[in-house]
Amino acid sequence: MSEKLLLIGGGHAHLSLLKKMKKNQLPNCEVTLLNPTSKYYYSGMFSGYVEGIYALEDLEINLASLCERAGVQFIEGTAMSVDAKQKMVLTEKGDILSFDVLSFDIGTRRKSMEELPESDSIYHLNRKEQIQELGTDESRRGEVVIIGGGAAGIELGFSIQSWKKKQGDDGNVSIISSSPIYGESEDDRCKKQLKEKLIGAGVVLRENERVEEVRDREVVVGSESVPYDALLWMTGSEAPKLYKSSKLPTDDEGYLLVEDTLQVKEYPFIFGSGNGVTVRQYPEIPRNGVMAVRQGEVLWDNLEGFLGSGEGYHFKPQKRYLTILSTGSRHGYLRYGSFCTAGKLAWKMKNKIDQKFMSTFK
Ligand SMILES: Cc1cc2nc3c(=O)[nH]c(=O)nc-3n(C[C@H](O)[C@H](O)[C@H](O)COP(=O)(O)OP(=O)(O)OC[C@H]3O[C@@H](n4cnc5c(N)ncnc54)[C@H](O)[C@@H]3O)c2cc1C
């Protein structure tokens, strides 16, 4: 009898699994993917979309048709609870899905989302429609305030500023960050270069300032009220609630705890990958798309091993990896370890890598 493999979440690691399955089948196995939407938007190209370089279709991956081509059943839905002992998953529609082997790749949530009021002017990108809306004038015109000075906030700051320049919109783009931009631990020389570029582009930087409260159309920073026409909530990430509420083993912050084989120690038939897990042997690895894709490769080998011969491989994160941020107007900022450079060539490389990545899903 064949085994049931249930994939929860169509994140970067599961995408690379589906790509493999277009050519190779896992042994003796019926595979299902559960994801809240049938469309997935590739974050590496968000900034280019916001700036008007790419159309929405350029960053869209159709999960339902990718699954069809990979011989995988696609179910639109969200996992609400997992019973590891009974091997059952409950979805938000009340459906119960059974499995023999389970794999999570559900990413993370934006920090402190519950502090946000209901408002059409606040964008956090956790919902698919919000990604579409980022390409509309409402999200880019007038005073745009971005909360969060990580890679996502910085890229969006550059791209909206660049869009404003092309459109002749004289509103400001401000980035407010409770810590220095681009993380505390980034190399100083590279960070300095990036900061100078942001200021040079006209982005208002407010580092080490904490947002006390978010209201409709204004944020309170210290004792000052900062008005906005659009607010982009690009704070750091936090663990999805599903793991803790399902009583699965987690680290102190609620991320699913897996071994370097990407398996949960207590339940070896449960795998986890992507930004929503902590690998016990490497708790410090950065949570980004590059790492999630890399884990996808090990995940394939280990699922194949688990379902077949029982053999597995160990995940070893790269020490250095390439990051390219878009800095607007088809320029980029490239980092590899402590090396960094900026200019047109960096953007061309990013564009080529992103287009190649997307072409593998067509
Ligand atoms: C503007 C922006 C730019 C970025 N640029 C880059 C970049 O250039 N390079 C880079 O490396 N990283 C970049 N990132 C970060 C990158 O997007 C993430 O690191 C990456 O998407 C994480 O991948 P993942 O596989 O963990 O999960 P995700 O890609 O977050 O996917 C998780 C999936 O699981 C689904 N899901 C969630 N909960 C459930 C549930 N309960 N049931 C079923 N499905 C569920 C979600 O809907 C989603 O489809 C950027 C992020 C942003 C916001």
PDBQT file of the ligand as one rigid body, heavy atoms in Angstrom, charges set to zero:
ROOT
HETATM    1  C1  LIG A 401       9.850  42.324   0.244  1.00  0.00    +0.000 C 
HETATM    2  C2  LIG A 401      10.628  41.069   0.525  1.00  0.00    +0.000 A 
HETATM    3  C3  LIG A 401      11.781  40.794  -0.199  1.00  0.00    +0.000 A 
HETATM    4  C4  LIG A 401      12.538  39.645   0.061  1.00  0.00    +0.000 A 
HETATM    5  N1  LIG A 401      13.637  39.392  -0.704  1.00  0.00    +0.000 NA
HETATM    6  C5  LIG A 401      14.382  38.297  -0.460  1.00  0.00    +0.000 A 
HETATM    7  C6  LIG A 401      15.529  38.007  -1.263  1.00  0.00    +0.000 A 
HETATM    8  O1  LIG A 401      15.861  38.749  -2.204  1.00  0.00    +0.000 OA
HETATM    9  N2  LIG A 401      16.266  36.897  -0.956  1.00  0.00    +0.000 N 
HETATM   10  C7  LIG A 401      15.930  36.055   0.076  1.00  0.00    +0.000 A 
HETATM   11  O2  LIG A 401      16.639  35.072   0.313  1.00  0.00    +0.000 OA
HETATM   12  N3  LIG A 401      14.842  36.288   0.847  1.00  0.00    +0.000 NA
HETATM   13  C8  LIG A 401      14.056  37.377   0.603  1.00  0.00    +0.000 A 
HETATM   14  N4  LIG A 401      12.952  37.630   1.360  1.00  0.00    +0.000 N 
HETATM   15  C9  LIG A 401      12.606  36.688   2.437  1.00  0.00    +0.000 C 
HETATM   16  C10 LIG A 401      11.887  35.464   1.860  1.00  0.00    +0.000 C 
HETATM   17  O3  LIG A 401      10.659  35.860   1.314  1.00  0.00    +0.000 OA
HETATM   18  C11 LIG A 401      11.640  34.431   2.940  1.00  0.00    +0.000 C 
HETATM   19  O4  LIG A 401      12.845  34.161   3.602  1.00  0.00    +0.000 OA
HETATM   20  C12 LIG A 401      11.101  33.132   2.328  1.00  0.00    +0.000 C 
HETATM   21  O5  LIG A 401       9.898  33.366   1.644  1.00  0.00    +0.000 OA
HETATM   22  C13 LIG A 401      10.845  32.089   3.398  1.00  0.00    +0.000 C 
HETATM   23  O6  LIG A 401      10.525  30.912   2.751  1.00  0.00    +0.000 OA
HETATM   24  P1  LIG A 401       9.752  29.742   3.481  1.00  0.00    +0.000 P 
HETATM   25  O7  LIG A 401       9.934  28.542   2.622  1.00  0.00    +0.000 OA
HETATM   26  O8  LIG A 401      10.169  29.626   4.884  1.00  0.00    +0.000 OA
HETATM   27  O9  LIG A 401       8.205  30.132   3.527  1.00  0.00    +0.000 OA
HETATM   28  P2  LIG A 401       7.319  31.158   2.687  1.00  0.00    +0.000 P 
HETATM   29  O10 LIG A 401       7.930  31.530   1.401  1.00  0.00    +0.000 OA
HETATM   30  O11 LIG A 401       6.930  32.221   3.645  1.00  0.00    +0.000 OA
HETATM   31  O12 LIG A 401       6.030  30.268   2.356  1.00  0.00    +0.000 OA
HETATM   32  C14 LIG A 401       5.217  29.711   3.343  1.00  0.00    +0.000 C 
HETATM   33  C15 LIG A 401       3.927  29.224   2.696  1.00  0.00    +0.000 C 
HETATM   34  O13 LIG A 401       3.174  28.486   3.662  1.00  0.00    +0.000 OA
HETATM   35  C16 LIG A 401       1.822  28.928   3.643  1.00  0.00    +0.000 C 
HETATM   36  N5  LIG A 401       1.254  28.714   4.986  1.00  0.00    +0.000 N 
HETATM   37  C17 LIG A 401       1.458  29.463   6.085  1.00  0.00    +0.000 A 
HETATM   38  N6  LIG A 401       0.761  28.943   7.123  1.00  0.00    +0.000 NA
HETATM   39  C18 LIG A 401       0.111  27.855   6.655  1.00  0.00    +0.000 A 
HETATM   40  C19 LIG A 401      -0.765  26.898   7.236  1.00  0.00    +0.000 A 
HETATM   41  N7  LIG A 401      -1.113  26.955   8.538  1.00  0.00    +0.000 N 
HETATM   42  N8  LIG A 401      -1.282  25.915   6.445  1.00  0.00    +0.000 NA
HETATM   43  C20 LIG A 401      -0.923  25.836   5.137  1.00  0.00    +0.000 A 
HETATM   44  N9  LIG A 401      -0.076  26.703   4.550  1.00  0.00    +0.000 NA
HETATM   45  C21 LIG A 401       0.429  27.706   5.285  1.00  0.00    +0.000 A 
HETATM   46  C22 LIG A 401       1.929  30.408   3.251  1.00  0.00    +0.000 C 
HETATM   47  O14 LIG A 401       0.713  30.876   2.745  1.00  0.00    +0.000 OA
HETATM   48  C23 LIG A 401       3.036  30.348   2.190  1.00  0.00    +0.000 C 
HETATM   49  O15 LIG A 401       2.504  30.031   0.925  1.00  0.00    +0.000 OA
HETATM   50  C24 LIG A 401      12.152  38.758   1.108  1.00  0.00    +0.000 A 
HETATM   51  C25 LIG A 401      10.978  39.020   1.836  1.00  0.00    +0.000 A 
HETATM   52  C26 LIG A 401      10.213  40.148   1.555  1.00  0.00    +0.000 A 
HETATM   53  C27 LIG A 401       8.954  40.411   2.353  1.00  0.00    +0.000 C 
ENDROOT
TORSDOF 0
